[in-house]
């Protein structure tokens, strides 16, 4: 299946998911676009790296875009981030792990388990990294405003 068709289906799936979870109306289209973007990045990076690396890059791009768009739309970041990363969550890996355990294929189950945990960890680390950078930037801006306020008060005295 071509990348374009897969991205269209990712958009439609997350649009439907956002409607089901009653996401804010102004987030519906954006959630679909972010999910399609995340899936496109994942598919673009996957031929050149591992599943874990592709998942990390995709989650990083989605997290950055979610933070930017959340500020523009004045909605919580989580309203955009959770639906958008849903397309890259390793659900098939979890299924394969349980399936292989049930079929007594321990080696395959362990490989699938560690691959799934690596992808899930990559998503968590990418989101954490973006949140930490955004928090540091916001804290720096707040400190500059506080310093400017203190300097103005000193000049008045």
C-alpha positions in Angstrom: 0.0 0.0 0.0 1.4 3.4 -0.9 2.4 5.9 1.8 -0.3 8.4 0.7 -3.1 5.8 1.1 -1.7 4.8 4.5 -1.6 8.4 5.6 -5.2 9.0 4.4 -6.3 6.0 6.4 -4.3 7.2 9.5 -6.1 10.6 9.2 -9.5 9.0 8.9 -8.9 6.6 11.8 -7.7 9.3 14.2 -10.5 11.6 13.0 -13.0 8.9 14.0 -11.2 8.2 17.2 -11.2 11.9 18.1 -15.0 12.0 17.5 -15.5 8.9 19.7 -13.5 10.3 22.6 -15.3 13.7 22.2 -12.2 15.7 21.6 -12.8 19.5 21.2 -14.3 20.3 17.8 -11.4 22.5 16.8 -9.0 19.6 17.4 -10.6 17.0 15.2 -9.0 17.9 11.9 -5.7 18.8 13.5 -5.6 15.4 15.3 -6.1 13.7 11.9 -3.4 15.8 10.3 -0.9 15.2 13.1 -1.6 11.4 13.0 -1.1 11.3 9.3 2.1 13.3 9.7 3.4 11.0 12.4 2.7 7.9 10.3 4.3 9.5 7.2 7.5 10.3 9.2 7.5 6.8 10.6 7.2 5.3 7.1 9.8 7.6 5.7 12.4 6.9 8.4 11.8 3.1 8.7 13.7 2.0 5.6 16.9 3.7 6.9 16.7 2.7 10.5 15.2 0.4 13.1 11.6 0.4 14.3 12.6 2.0 17.5 14.5 4.8 15.8 11.6 5.4 13.4 9.2 5.5 16.3 11.3 7.9 18.2 11.7 10.4 15.3 8.0 10.2 14.5 7.0 10.7 18.2 9.4 13.6 18.4 8.0 15.4 15.3 4.4 14.8 16.5 5.2 16.1 20.0 6.9 19.3 18.7 4.0 19.9 16.3 1.4 19.2 19.1 3.1 21.8 21.4 3.1 24.4 18.7 -0.5 23.8 17.6 -1.7 23.6 21.2 -0.5 27.1 21.8 -2.0 28.4 18.6 -5.4 26.7 19.2 -5.3 27.4 22.9 -6.1 23.8 23.9 -4.2 21.5 26.2 -1.3 19.7 24.6 -2.7 16.3 25.6 -5.8 16.9 23.5 -3.6 16.9 20.4 -0.8 14.6 21.5 -2.6 11.5 22.6 -4.7 10.9 19.4 -1.7 11.9 17.2 0.7 9.3 18.7 -1.9 6.5 18.5 -0.9 5.5 15.0 2.7 4.7 16.1 1.8 2.9 19.3 3.2 -0.7 18.9 -0.1 -2.6 19.3 0.7 -5.3 16.8 3.9 -6.0 18.8 1.9 -6.5 21.9 -0.4 -8.8 20.1 2.5 -10.8 18.6 4.1 -11.2 22.0 0.9 -12.7 23.6 0.3 -14.8 20.5 3.8 -16.3 20.6 3.5 -16.9 24.3 0.3 -18.9 23.7 1.9 -20.9 21.0 4.9 -21.7 23.3 7.4 -19.8 21.0 9.4 -18.2 23.8 12.3 -16.9 21.7 10.0 -15.2 19.2 7.8 -13.9 22.1 10.9 -12.4 23.9 12.1 -10.7 20.7 8.6 -9.3 20.0 8.4 -8.2 23.7 11.7 -6.3 23.7 11.0 -4.7 20.3 7.6 -3.5 21.6 9.1 -2.2 24.8 11.8 -0.4 22.8 9.2 1.3 20.6 7.0 2.3 23.6 10.1 3.6 25.4 11.0 5.6 22.4 7.6 7.3 22.3 7.8 8.1 26.0 11.4 9.4 25.7 10.5 11.6 22.7 7.5 13.1 24.5 9.6 13.7 27.7 12.4 15.3 25.7 10.1 17.8 24.0 8.2 18.6 27.2 11.5 19.2 29.0 12.7 21.6 26.3 9.4 23.4 26.2 9.4 23.8 30.0 13.0 25.1 30.0 12.1 27.6 27.3 9.0 28.8 29.2 11.0 29.0 32.4 13.7 31.0 30.7 11.1 33.5 29.4 9.5 33.8 32.8 12.9 34.5 34.4 13.7 37.2 31.8 10.3 38.9 32.5 11.0 38.8 36.3 14.5 40.3 35.8 13.1 43.0 33.6 10.4 43.8 36.2 13.0 44.0 39.0 15.2 46.3 36.9 12.2 48.6 36.2 11.4 48.7 40.0 15.0 49.6 40.8 15.0 52.5 38.3 11.8 53.9 39.9 13.3 54.0 43.4 
